[in-house]
C-alpha cells in the first residue's frame, strides 16, 4: 500500500510542476521555493504545539488549493505561485514519508514516526 500512496503523491507533484509551467516564472523560482515551506519548522522554537500548528497549516493541501484558487479568482499570479509551491511541497514531503505533525513532537506524523531509527 505504501508504494501506491507514494505513486499518488508523485502524480500530485507532477501536477504541481505542470501547473507551475502555466505561470510566467522562470524554472529557477520553482527550484528555489520548493523547500520554502519547511521554514515553518521554526515554529518549533515555541514548543511542539505551536510548531505543529504552523508546520501543518502550511503543509495542508486544502490551504494550498485555497491559495491557488484565490490567485485564479483575483488574477494574482503570486498567489497562484504560492499555492502551487505549497501543493507541490506537501506532495513531495508525503512522497518521502513526511506527514503532518502531531503535537507530541516533530518526529511524530500522521504517516508514522520519522527519523533515523523510525523511517516510514
N, C-alpha and C positions, 0 to 999 in steps of 0.2 A: 504494500500500500504506500509506503514512503516514496517509492520510485514514481508512482502515479502523481502524488502530490508535488514532487519536485519537477516533474514534467509540466504539470499545470502551471506552476509558478514560472517556469522557463517560458511558457507560452505567454503569460501575462507580461513578463519582462520584455519579450519581443514585441508585444503590442505597445508597450511604452516607448520602445525605440521607434516603432512605426509612427506613433503619434508625434514624437519629437521631430521626425523627419518632415512633418507637415508644417512645422513652425519656421520662422525666419531667423534661426540662430545657427551659428557655426557649430560643428560637432564637438569642438573642444569644450563648449559650455556643458554639454551632457556629461562628458568625462570629468569635468571639474566639479560639477554639482552633485553627481550621483551619490557621493558619500556625505554630503552636507547634512542630511537628517540625523546622522549619528552624532552631530554636535550636541543634540539634545540629551546625550548621556551626562552632560554637565549638571542636569537636574539632580543627579545622584549626590552631588555635593551637599544637598539639603536634606538628604535622607532617602530611604527606599521608597516611601510613599510618594513624595513629590517627584522623585526620579522616574518611577514607573508611570506616573501620570503624564509628565511631559514627553517621555520617550514614546509611550503608547499613542498619545494624541497625534504626534507627527509621523507615526508609523501605521496608522489606521487607514485602511484602504478607502473607507467611506469618506474620511476627511479629504483624501487625495482627489477622489472623484468630485466631491463638492467644490473644491478649489478649482479644478479643471472646468467644470460646468459653469462656474461663476465667470471664469475667463471667457468662455464662449458667449455666455449671455450678455456680459458687459463689454465684450470685444476688447479685452485687455490681455495682450499677448503674454505679459509676465506672469499673470495668474494661470494661464494655460501651462506655461513652462513649470511653474511651481507645482501644479497638480501632477503633471507628468513625472517630474523628478520624484515627488513623494510616492506616487504609484509604483514607478519602476524600482525605487529603492526598497520598498516593502516587499515587492515580488522577489527581488534579488536576495534580501535577507532571508525570506522564508525558503527560498531555493537552497540556501546554505544551512538551513535548520535553525535560524534565529527567529524566534517568535516574539509576540507581545509579552511584555514583562509582567511578572506578578510582584506584589508588594513585599514578598519575602526576600527578594534580592535580585540583583541583575542577572544572575545565572539561572534563575527560575523563570521559564517562559511557558506560554500556552502549548508549546510543542514539546516540552520536557526540559530537563536540565541541559545547560550548555557548559562547555569548559573542557579543560584538559582531560579530566577523568570521566566526564559525563557527556560525551559527544552524542548529538541527536542523530 
